[in-house]
Amino acid sequence: MALPALTLQDAFATVFEELRALCPPGAAIVDAHTHLGADEDGQRLTPEALLAHLDVVSPDARACTFPLHDPERRPAYSLPNDRVLAWAAASGGRIVPYCRLDPADGPLQEAERCLARGARGIKLHPRAQAFGFDDPVMDEIFAIARDAGVPILIHAGRGMPPMDALADVALRHPEVTLILAHAAIAGQGMFAERLADHPAILYDTSTFSTFDLVELFARVPAERVVFASDVPYGRPANGLFAALRVAARAGLDEDDRRMLVGGTMAAVLDGLPLPAPRPPRLPAVRPAEGALLRAAMYLSMAFGAALSAGPPADPAMMAPFVEMARCVCRDPAASPAIERIDGMLVSAQQLIAAPVAGEALAAMGLVHAAAVIAATEPVAA
């Protein structure tokens, strides 16, 4: 029997209902990690599209933004940086501009130029720009950030070798707020141990594996975690849902969640003190339900399969792994959350098969949300 036509609003209804319940009323939302412009991998994002993504979570949501790995980045990222500065100036304050630097291409002059024009942070991408942190110019870049009172956000995700040298630089510059992107998965344990006493280390939540995010809350203070989406590679709504589900799993109260979604980043941007850190909220060893773990595993595989097919991503590659997750959902002994996950996967299968490309891509967001639920559903000890 044919299934009734599915709208995106229906497919994501329970996700947005829970998102509204988890997000503190009136919270200032600041996405700590977004991009604009064009990338060599084919990704593109206009300021209008970025604002539309932010509008999904709040009409007042702001974003810290910097250029993608732009084909027109030479010399010194000056053209992409100028574009972001101009787009930010026209955004009514919703786009907060950072300058992106290439340490091998006039970084000090470009940083000074952009900061004088209104940049409020610095972005470094050691994988894209192929540099290491043992270069003496790193100390000079950190000194510029210190003197300007702006944060530095650094890619600490996939594709990175050991990043101990970055920890060395950070420890030499405790006055600089350093944001480790992608839950610092390139060295999460190392950073958590070595930088535990650093007064201004933050970790952003832009990682597609929810288990990495859960583990982050078991390794570092919740007061040092900030919401981020990595759009256009992620979406603010999905990223916020994941961050808030994990926050709920960690027992964060409304005030804590208010800081997570934007309060802490707003303090950084305004030059205010960071909230006092407390011990990590999750224990190192946590109870788990086998069926939920199995479902989360297959859904992570589905999401990864779609990503690895690109760029661009191919949602059709998720189909066999989504079907395996649905096999898990037929377990009669599984928790009630499995029924909700299965319903979302039925919708995802319909979207994958949709003739409209945008709807098929939306299936990736739904699969990710289902994986988030499977990885964060409370389980009795």
C-alpha positions in Angstrom: 0.0 0.0 0.0 1.4 3.4 -0.9 2.2 5.7 1.9 0.6 9.2 2.1 2.5 12.1 0.8 5.0 13.4 3.4 5.8 17.1 4.0 9.1 18.1 5.6 7.1 19.8 8.4 5.5 16.5 9.2 8.8 14.6 9.0 10.6 16.9 11.5 7.6 17.6 13.7 8.7 15.7 16.8 12.3 17.0 16.4 11.2 20.7 16.4 8.7 20.1 19.2 11.5 18.7 21.4 13.9 21.5 20.3 11.4 24.1 21.4 11.0 22.4 24.7 14.8 22.0 25.4 15.8 25.5 24.3 15.4 28.0 27.2 12.7 30.7 26.4 14.2 33.8 25.0 17.7 32.4 24.9 20.2 34.3 22.8 21.4 31.8 20.2 24.9 32.3 18.8 26.2 29.7 16.3 30.0 29.6 17.0 31.1 28.1 13.7 29.6 29.0 10.2 31.0 29.8 6.8 30.2 32.0 3.8 31.2 32.2 0.2 32.6 29.3 -2.0 34.8 26.3 -1.3 37.0 24.3 -3.5 35.0 21.2 -2.7 31.9 22.7 -4.3 30.1 23.9 -1.3 28.6 27.4 -1.4 26.6 29.6 1.0 25.2 33.0 0.6 24.5 35.4 3.5 20.8 35.1 2.6 21.0 31.3 2.9 22.9 31.5 6.2 20.3 33.8 7.7 17.5 31.5 6.5 19.2 28.6 8.3 19.4 30.7 11.5 15.8 31.8 11.2 14.8 28.1 11.6 16.0 28.2 15.2 15.3 31.9 16.0 14.7 35.1 14.1 17.3 36.7 16.4 20.0 34.0 16.1 23.5 35.2 15.3 26.5 33.4 13.8 30.2 33.7 14.0 31.2 33.5 10.3 34.4 33.2 8.2 35.2 32.3 4.6 35.3 28.8 3.2 38.4 27.4 1.6 37.8 29.8 -1.2 39.4 29.4 -4.7 40.0 33.1 -4.7 41.8 33.1 -1.3 45.2 34.4 -2.7 46.7 36.7 -1.6 46.3 36.3 2.1 42.5 35.5 2.1 41.9 39.2 1.6 39.1 39.0 -1.0 37.0 36.4 0.9 37.7 38.2 4.2 36.5 41.5 2.7 33.3 39.7 1.4 32.5 38.4 4.9 33.1 41.8 6.5 30.7 43.4 3.9 28.1 40.7 4.4 28.3 41.1 8.2 28.0 44.9 7.9 24.7 44.4 6.0 23.3 41.8 8.3 22.0 44.0 11.1 24.4 42.4 13.6 23.4 38.8 13.0 26.6 37.8 11.2 29.7 38.3 13.4 32.7 38.4 11.1 36.0 36.5 11.7 39.0 36.7 9.4 40.5 33.6 8.0 44.3 33.4 7.9 46.8 31.4 6.0 50.0 31.3 8.1 52.1 31.0 5.0 50.6 34.0 3.3 50.9 37.3 5.1 48.8 36.3 8.2 49.9 39.1 10.5 49.2 41.9 8.1 45.9 40.4 7.1 44.9 39.9 10.7 45.7 43.5 11.6 43.9 44.8 8.5 40.7 42.8 9.1 40.6 43.5 12.9 40.9 47.2 12.1 37.9 46.8 9.8 35.7 45.1 12.4 36.6 41.4 12.4 35.8 40.0 15.8 37.7 36.7 15.7 40.3 34.7 13.8 39.9 31.3 12.0 42.7 28.9 11.3 42.3 25.7 9.4 45.5 23.6 9.7 44.3 20.8 7.4 43.1 23.0 4.5 46.1 25.3 4.7 48.5 22.5 5.5 50.5 24.0 8.4 51.7 22.9 11.8 51.6 24.7 15.2 55.4 24.5 15.8 55.8 27.5 13.4 56.9 30.6 15.2 54.3 32.6 13.4 51.7 30.9 15.6 52.9 32.8 18.7 52.6 36.1 16.7 49.1 35.3 15.6 48.1 34.5 19.2 49.7 37.7 20.3 47.6 39.7 17.9 44.5 38.0 19.2 45.5 38.7 22.7 46.1 42.4 22.0 42.8 42.7 20.1 40.8 40.7 22.7 39.4 38.4 20.1 39.0 34.5 20.0 40.8 32.1 17.7 38.8 29.2 16.3 40.8 26.3 15.0 39.8 23.2 13.1 40.4 20.2 15.4 38.4 17.6 13.6 39.0 15.0 10.9 42.1 14.8 8.9 44.5 16.0 11.5 47.7 14.5 12.9 48.4 14.6 16.7 47.8 18.2 17.8 49.9 18.4 20.9 51.8 21.4 19.5 48.6 23.4 19.5 48.2 22.6 23.2 51.7 23.9 23.7 50.8 27.2 21.9 47.6 27.6 24.0 49.5 27.1 27.2 51.9 29.8 26.3 49.0 32.2 25.7 46.4 31.7 28.5 45.0 35.2 27.8 43.6 34.1 24.4 40.2 32.4 24.1 40.8 29.4 21.9 37.8 27.6 20.4 38.5 24.0 19.4 36.2 23.1 16.6 34.3 19.8 16.0 34.4 18.8 19.7 38.2 18.6 19.4 37.9 15.0 18.1 41.4 15.1 16.6 42.7 15.0 20.2 39.8 15.3 22.6 41.3 13.4 25.4 44.7 15.1 25.1 43.2 18.5 25.0 40.9 17.7 28.0 43.9 16.6 30.1 46.5 19.1 29.0 44.3 22.2 28.9 42.2 21.4 32.0 43.6 24.4 33.8 43.6 26.8 30.9 41.2 29.7 31.7 39.8 30.2 28.2 39.5 27.0 26.2 36.2 26.3 24.5 34.9 23.3 22.6 32.3 23.7 19.8 29.7 21.1 19.2 29.9 20.8 15.4 30.5 17.1 15.0 28.2 14.6 13.3 28.9 11.8 15.8 26.7 12.3 18.8 28.9 9.9 20.8 31.8 12.3 20.4 29.6 15.0 21.8 28.4 12.9 24.7 32.0 12.0 25.6 32.9 15.7 25.5 30.5 16.4 28.3 32.3 13.6 30.3 35.7 15.1 29.7 35.4 18.9 30.0 33.2 21.4 32.0 29.8 22.1 30.3 30.6 25.8 30.9 33.4 25.4 28.2 31.1 23.9 25.5 29.5 26.2 22.9 26.9 25.4 20.2 28.0 25.3 16.6 26.7 23.9 13.3 29.5 24.1 10.7 27.0 25.2 8.1 26.9 24.6 5.1 28.3 21.2 6.2 25.7 21.0 9.0 22.5 22.8 9.8 21.9 25.0 12.8 18.6 23.3 13.7 20.2 19.8 13.6 23.3 21.0 15.5 21.2 22.7 18.2 19.0 19.7 18.6 22.1 17.5 19.1 23.7 19.9 21.5 20.5 20.3 23.6 19.8 16.5 23.7 23.3 15.8 25.0 22.9 18.7 27.4 19.7 17.2 28.7 21.4 13.8 29.0 24.2 15.5 31.1 21.6 17.1 33.4 22.2 20.8 32.4 19.6 23.1 33.9 17.9 26.0 32.0 20.6 28.5 32.9 23.4 26.1 31.8 21.6 25.5 28.5 21.2 29.2 28.0 25.0 29.6 28.2 25.5 26.6 25.9 23.3 27.9 23.0 24.7 31.4 23.0 25.4 33.0 26.4 29.0 31.9 26.6 29.8 33.0 23.0 28.1 36.3 23.6 30.3 36.8 26.6 33.4 36.0 24.5 32.4 38.5 21.8 31.6 41.2 24.3 34.9 40.7 26.2 33.2 39.5 29.4 34.5 36.8 31.7 33.6 33.2 31.0 31.4 31.4 33.4 33.2 29.6 36.2 33.9 25.9 35.2 32.6 23.0 37.2 33.6 19.3 36.9 32.3 17.5 33.8 28.6 16.5 34.2 28.7 13.0 32.8 30.6 10.0 34.3 33.3 8.2 32.3 31.3 5.0 32.4 27.6 5.3 31.5 24.8 2.7 31.2 23.6 1.9 27.7 20.9 -0.1 26.0 22.1 -2.5 23.3 19.3 -1.8 20.9 19.8 1.9 21.0 23.5 1.5 20.5 23.0 -0.7 17.5 20.5 1.7 16.0 22.9 4.6 16.5 25.7 2.7 14.9 23.8 1.9 11.8 22.5 5.4 11.5 26.0 6.8 11.9 27.1 4.5 9.1 24.2 5.7 7.0 25.2 9.3 7.5 28.8 8.6 6.8 28.0 6.7 3.6 26.1 9.7 2.2 29.0 12.0 3.0 31.7 9.8 1.7 29.9 9.6 -1.7 30.6 13.3 -2.3 31.0 16.0 -2.5 28.1 16.4 -3.0 26.6 14.0 -0.5 24.4 11.3 -1.9 21.4 10.5 0.4 20.6 7.3 -1.6 23.7 5.7 -0.1 22.0 5.7 3.3 19.2 3.3 2.3 20.8 -0.1 3.3 22.0 1.2 6.6 18.6 2.9 7.4 17.0 -0.5 6.7 19.4 -2.2 9.1 18.5 0.3 11.8 14.9 -0.4 11.2 15.6 -4.1 11.7 16.9 -3.2 15.2 13.7 -1.2 15.8 11.7 -4.4 15.5 13.2 -5.7 18.7 10.2 -6.1 21.1 12.4 -5.7 24.2 13.7 -2.3 23.2 12.9 1.0 24.9 9.9 3.1 23.8 12.3 5.5 22.1 12.8 2.9 19.4 9.3 3.3 18.2 9.9 7.0 17.7 13.1 6.4 15.9 11.4 3.9 13.6 8.8 6.4 12.7 11.4 8.9 11.8 13.2 6.3 9.7 10.0 5.5 7.8 9.8 9.2 6.9 13.5 9.2 6.0 13.0 6.4 3.6 10.2 8.3 1.9 12.4 11.4 1.6 15.3 9.4 0.2 13.0 8.1 -2.5 11.5 11.6 -3.2 12.0 12.9 -6.7 12.8 16.4 -5.3 16.5 16.7 -4.5 16.0 19.0 -1.6 13.7 16.5 0.1 16.2 13.7 -0.4 18.9 15.8 1.2 16.6 16.6 4.1 16.6 12.8 4.8 20.1 13.2 6.0 19.0 15.6 8.7 16.3 13.3 9.8 18.6 10.3 10.0 21.1 12.4 12.0 18.3 13.5 14.4 17.3 9.8 14.9 20.9 8.9 15.6 21.0 11.7 18.2 18.0 10.3 20.0 19.4 6.8 20.0 22.7 8.0 21.4 21.2 10.2 24.1 18.1 8.5 25.3 18.3 8.2 29.2 18.9 4.6 30.3 18.4 3.4 33.9 21.5 2.0 35.6 
